[in-house]
Amino acid sequence: MRSAKSIKRWYAVHKWTSLVSTVFMLIACLTGLPLVFHDEIDRLEGWIGGEVRAGPAEGSAALSIDTLAESARQERPAAHLQLLFREPSDPGVTSFAMGAAPDAPVGDSEFLRIDDVTGAYRGAERVGEGVMGFIFRLHAELYAGFGGTLFLGVMTMVFLVAIVSGVVLYAPFMRNRAFAVVRVAKGRRARWLDLHNALGIVLLVWTLVVSATGVINTWASPMIQFWLLNDMQRIVADDRAGSGGGSAAGLASVQAAVDLAARALPDGELSFVAFPGSELSSDRHYLVFFSGSTPLSSRMIRPVIVNAFSGELIAAPDLPWYLNVLLLSQPLHFGDYGGVGLKIAWFVLGLGTVVLLWSGLALWWRKRHEKPEIEAVAGRIAA
């Protein structure tokens, strides 16, 4: 049994870590609720705007990726191709990230949608545009760029300490009571306290998983850059054919690079291609990424490195463990690997976490001038 002094220390830890992090966790939870259904909301926005996102007609042949890329270049002749990717939620369309410079941040780029069959321009968007873009940037970075992302990561780690300290305090606070009981016959403050304790213990596993994966997601950019500057540079160190910093002149066929990569990974599905000179590649290579076909494996990717000038296959390396952890954490964080049913469950659990956080703030506000219950709990233990 823990001593009264130990309980008081854990109570102080729980109180201050909760107070420091709760407002930011409330923002993250409230913005995360609509993001759980971001695919469905995007489709609804397209439908309201008169855009029908349907796949190509049966029997229609898709144009080559080179032709689609040329269509994107003609649409934005002053911009530079950085990425191409295909989204399962946007069938029949290939999207191209077009930046002001080859190595410009992809987050600042314009994303052009090109029809796979006709090569026609189907619209463009930028990260942060629209209602969902605003919500995502608020959720991921508080509209403060990478510094905001790192700050949220720190706040989430503080919140994890609050969760652990809350678990430590649960037993002494709830001694001689049934699991997660709420004393509805007691006063309002007692009901709020019981609800806070009950939600905390019931949502324990979910809050730990979502918080831990949230912390990992805040490290995504440094992880990717570390792999590009270390592992990938070692892989391509002996390949010196070609140069040009991402200029379209002299580049080998993108379609040929994708076909070559597909032969190296025959069981994969094309996810995206990073063009030479972009922040996700080197100055002389295509990075062709393939994913799996199941809901979970579709979030796992594997790169194939192709020389962008000679068209030669360089390597098809496995990603390091830390990037695999990152890729696994992303679908876990938003619950978008198990269909609509899991998304609904994530939404309900998220609502419960909002009530948990709000009840903690309400309890602190009401008892600022009252004798904390921790004194009574510590007294019972000391006795």
C-alpha positions in Angstrom: 0.0 0.0 0.0 1.3 3.5 -0.9 2.0 5.9 2.0 0.0 9.1 2.5 3.1 11.1 1.5 3.4 9.2 -1.7 -0.3 9.7 -2.5 0.1 13.4 -2.0 3.1 13.5 -4.4 1.2 11.6 -7.1 -1.8 13.9 -6.6 0.4 16.9 -7.2 1.9 15.3 -10.3 -1.6 14.5 -11.6 -3.0 18.0 -10.9 -0.2 20.0 -12.5 0.3 17.8 -15.5 -3.4 17.9 -16.1 -3.6 21.6 -15.8 -0.7 22.2 -18.1 -1.9 19.9 -20.9 -5.7 19.8 -20.6 -6.6 22.9 -22.8 -4.3 21.7 -25.6 -5.6 18.1 -25.3 -9.2 19.5 -25.5 -8.3 21.3 -28.7 -6.7 18.1 -30.1 -9.7 16.0 -29.1 -12.3 18.4 -30.5 -10.5 18.8 -33.8 -9.8 15.1 -34.0 -13.5 14.2 -33.9 -14.3 15.4 -37.4 -10.9 14.2 -38.7 -11.9 10.6 -37.9 -14.4 10.9 -40.7 -12.2 13.0 -43.0 -12.7 10.7 -46.0 -16.4 10.8 -45.7 -16.5 14.5 -45.2 -14.2 15.1 -48.2 -16.6 13.1 -50.4 -19.6 15.0 -49.0 -17.9 18.4 -49.7 -17.2 17.2 -53.3 -20.8 16.1 -53.8 -22.1 19.4 -52.4 -19.7 21.3 -54.8 -21.0 19.3 -57.7 -17.9 17.0 -58.0 -18.5 13.3 -58.4 -15.5 11.3 -57.3 -16.1 8.0 -59.2 -13.7 5.7 -60.9 -13.2 5.6 -64.6 -15.8 3.9 -66.8 -15.4 0.2 -67.1 -13.1 -0.7 -70.0 -11.6 2.7 -70.3 -7.8 2.7 -70.4 -5.7 5.0 -68.2 -3.1 7.2 -69.8 0.6 6.7 -69.0 1.9 8.5 -65.9 4.3 10.5 -68.2 1.3 11.9 -70.1 -0.5 12.8 -66.8 2.7 14.4 -65.5 3.0 16.5 -68.7 -0.6 17.6 -68.3 0.2 18.8 -64.8 3.3 20.7 -66.1 1.2 22.4 -68.8 -1.4 23.4 -66.2 1.3 25.0 -64.0 4.3 25.7 -66.3 6.2 27.7 -63.7 5.9 25.1 -61.0 8.0 22.0 -60.4 6.8 18.4 -60.0 7.5 17.1 -56.5 5.2 14.1 -55.9 2.5 12.1 -57.6 0.1 10.0 -55.6 -3.1 8.1 -55.8 -5.8 8.1 -53.1 -8.2 5.2 -52.8 -10.9 7.7 -51.8 -10.3 9.6 -55.1 -10.5 6.9 -57.8 -9.7 7.6 -61.4 -7.4 10.6 -60.5 -3.7 11.1 -60.1 -2.6 14.0 -57.9 0.6 16.0 -58.4 2.3 18.2 -55.8 3.6 21.3 -57.6 6.0 23.5 -55.8 7.6 26.9 -56.4 11.0 25.0 -56.4 11.9 21.3 -56.6 12.9 21.2 -52.9 10.1 23.5 -51.6 8.2 22.2 -48.6 5.5 19.8 -49.9 3.1 21.3 -47.3 3.3 24.6 -49.2 2.7 23.1 -52.6 -0.4 23.1 -54.8 -2.0 19.7 -55.4 -3.3 19.2 -58.9 -5.8 16.5 -59.7 -5.5 15.0 -63.2 -8.0 12.6 -64.7 -6.4 9.2 -65.4 -8.3 8.6 -68.6 -8.6 12.0 -70.3 -5.6 13.8 -68.7 -8.0 16.7 -68.0 -7.4 19.1 -65.1 -9.9 18.3 -62.3 -9.1 21.0 -59.8 -6.4 21.9 -57.2 -6.1 22.4 -53.5 -3.5 23.2 -50.9 -2.9 21.9 -47.4 -5.0 23.8 -44.9 -7.6 25.0 -47.4 -11.3 24.4 -46.7 -12.9 23.5 -43.4 -11.2 20.2 -43.0 -7.8 21.7 -43.9 -8.3 24.3 -41.2 -9.2 21.7 -38.7 -6.3 19.4 -39.6 -3.7 22.2 -39.3 -5.2 23.2 -35.9 -5.1 19.6 -34.8 -1.5 18.9 -36.0 0.3 22.2 -35.4 -2.0 24.8 -33.8 -1.3 26.9 -36.9 2.2 27.4 -35.7 4.2 25.3 -38.2 6.6 22.6 -37.1 7.2 24.4 -33.8 3.5 24.0 -33.0 3.7 20.3 -33.9 6.6 19.8 -31.5 4.9 21.8 -28.8 1.8 19.5 -29.1 4.1 16.5 -28.9 5.5 17.8 -25.6 2.0 18.6 -24.3 0.9 15.1 -25.2 3.8 13.6 -23.3 2.8 15.7 -20.3 -0.8 14.3 -20.7 0.6 10.8 -20.7 2.1 11.5 -17.3 -1.3 12.8 -16.2 -2.9 9.5 -17.3 -0.3 7.3 -15.5 -0.6 9.4 -12.3 -4.4 9.2 -12.5 -4.2 5.4 -12.7 -1.9 5.4 -9.6 -4.5 7.5 -7.7 -7.5 5.5 -8.8 -7.2 2.7 -6.3 -6.9 4.9 -3.1 -9.6 7.3 -4.3 -12.0 4.5 -5.2 -11.3 2.1 -2.3 -14.3 0.2 -1.2 -16.3 1.2 -4.2 -17.4 -0.8 -7.2 -15.4 -0.4 -10.5 -16.2 2.8 -12.3 -19.2 3.5 -10.1 -20.8 7.0 -10.2 -22.7 8.0 -7.0 -25.7 9.6 -8.6 -27.4 10.1 -5.2 -24.5 12.3 -3.9 -24.0 16.0 -4.6 -23.0 17.5 -7.9 -19.3 17.6 -7.2 -19.2 14.0 -6.1 -21.0 12.9 -9.3 -18.5 14.9 -11.4 -15.6 13.4 -9.5 -16.9 9.9 -9.9 -17.6 10.5 -13.6 -14.1 11.8 -14.0 -12.6 8.8 -12.3 -14.8 6.3 -14.1 -14.1 7.7 -17.5 -10.4 7.9 -16.8 -10.2 4.1 -15.9 -12.6 3.0 -18.7 -10.8 5.0 -21.4 -7.4 4.2 -20.1 -6.2 1.9 -22.9 -7.7 4.2 -25.6 -6.2 7.4 -24.3 -2.8 5.7 -23.9 -2.9 4.4 -27.5 -4.1 7.7 -29.1 -1.7 9.8 -27.0 1.3 7.7 -27.6 0.6 7.5 -31.4 0.0 11.2 -31.4 3.5 11.8 -29.9 5.0 9.5 -32.5 3.2 11.4 -35.3 4.7 14.7 -34.1 8.2 13.2 -34.8 7.3 12.2 -38.4 9.2 14.9 -40.2 12.5 14.4 -38.3 12.2 10.6 -38.7 11.8 10.9 -42.5 14.6 13.4 -42.9 16.9 11.2 -40.8 16.2 8.2 -43.0 16.7 10.3 -46.2 20.0 11.8 -44.9 21.4 8.6 -43.5 20.0 5.3 -44.7 19.1 6.4 -48.2 22.3 8.3 -48.8 24.3 5.2 -47.9 22.2 3.1 -50.3 22.8 5.5 -53.2 26.3 6.5 -52.3 27.9 4.5 -55.2 25.3 5.6 -57.8 26.6 8.8 -59.4 24.9 8.6 -62.7 23.1 11.8 -63.7 22.5 15.1 -62.0 20.3 18.1 -62.5 18.5 18.9 -59.2 15.1 17.8 -60.3 14.9 19.5 -63.7 12.5 17.7 -66.1 15.0 17.9 -68.9 16.8 14.6 -69.2 14.7 12.6 -66.8 13.9 9.0 -67.6 10.3 8.0 -68.0 8.3 8.1 -64.7 6.0 5.3 -66.1 9.1 3.1 -66.8 10.4 3.7 -63.3 7.0 2.7 -61.8 6.8 -0.4 -64.0 10.4 -1.3 -63.0 9.5 -0.8 -59.3 6.3 -2.9 -59.7 8.4 -5.8 -61.0 10.6 -5.5 -57.9 7.5 -5.5 -55.6 4.9 -7.4 -57.5 2.4 -7.7 -54.6 2.3 -4.0 -53.9 0.0 -1.2 -55.1 1.4 2.2 -56.2 1.1 4.8 -53.4 3.2 7.7 -54.5 6.3 8.8 -56.3 8.8 11.4 -55.1 10.5 13.2 -58.0 14.3 14.0 -57.9 15.1 17.2 -56.1 12.1 17.0 -53.8 12.4 17.0 -50.0 11.4 13.3 -50.1 14.0 12.1 -52.5 17.6 12.8 -53.7 18.6 15.1 -56.6 18.9 12.2 -59.0 16.4 9.5 -58.0 12.8 8.6 -58.2 11.5 7.1 -55.0 8.6 4.9 -55.9 6.5 3.8 -52.9 4.2 0.8 -52.8 1.7 -0.2 -50.2 -0.3 -3.3 -49.3 -3.9 -4.1 -50.3 -5.5 -4.7 -46.9 -6.8 -1.9 -44.6 -3.8 -2.2 -42.3 -1.1 -3.0 -44.9 -2.3 -0.2 -47.1 -0.7 2.1 -44.5 2.6 0.3 -44.7 4.9 1.4 -47.6 8.1 0.2 -49.1 10.3 2.3 -51.4 12.0 1.3 -54.6 14.9 3.6 -55.6 15.3 4.2 -59.4 17.9 6.4 -61.0 16.0 9.2 -62.6 18.4 9.7 -65.5 19.5 6.2 -66.4 16.3 4.5 -65.4 18.3 1.8 -63.5 16.9 0.0 -60.4 19.1 0.9 -57.5 17.5 -0.9 -54.5 14.2 -1.9 -52.9 15.1 -1.5 -49.2 13.0 -2.3 -46.2 12.1 0.7 -44.1 13.8 0.9 -40.7 11.8 0.0 -37.6 11.2 3.6 -36.5 9.4 4.4 -39.8 7.4 1.3 -39.6 6.3 2.3 -36.1 5.4 5.7 -37.5 3.3 4.2 -40.3 1.5 1.9 -37.9 0.8 4.7 -35.5 -1.0 6.9 -38.1 -4.0 4.6 -38.7 -4.2 3.8 -35.0 -4.3 7.5 -34.1 -7.4 8.2 -36.3 -8.9 4.7 -36.3 -9.1 4.6 -40.1 -8.0 1.1 -40.8 -11.1 -0.8 -39.8 -14.0 0.7 -41.7 -16.8 2.9 -40.6 -17.6 0.8 -37.5 -14.2 1.5 -36.0 -14.4 5.2 -36.9 -17.7 5.4 -35.0 -16.1 3.7 -32.0 -13.2 6.1 -32.2 -15.6 9.1 -32.4 -17.5 7.9 -29.3 -14.3 7.3 -27.4 -13.1 10.7 -28.4 -16.3 12.3 -27.0 -15.7 10.4 -23.8 -12.2 11.9 -23.6 -13.6 15.4 -24.1 -16.0 14.8 -21.1 -13.0 13.4 -19.1 -10.9 16.5 -19.8 -13.7 19.0 -19.2 -14.7 17.3 -15.9 -11.1 17.5 -14.7 -11.1 21.3 -15.4 -14.5 21.7 -13.7 -13.4 19.9 -10.6 -10.2 21.9 -10.3 -12.2 25.2 -10.7 -14.8 24.3 -8.1 -12.4 23.1 -5.4 -9.7 25.8 -5.6 -10.9 27.2 -2.3 -12.0 23.9 -0.8 -10.1 21.4 1.2 -8.9 18.9 -1.4 -10.2 15.4 -1.1 -6.6 14.2 -1.2 -6.3 15.2 2.4 -9.1 12.9 3.4 -7.7 10.0 1.3 -4.3 10.5 2.7 -5.8 10.6 6.2 -7.5 7.3 5.7 -4.3 5.7 4.5 -2.3 7.1 7.4 -4.9 5.8 9.8 
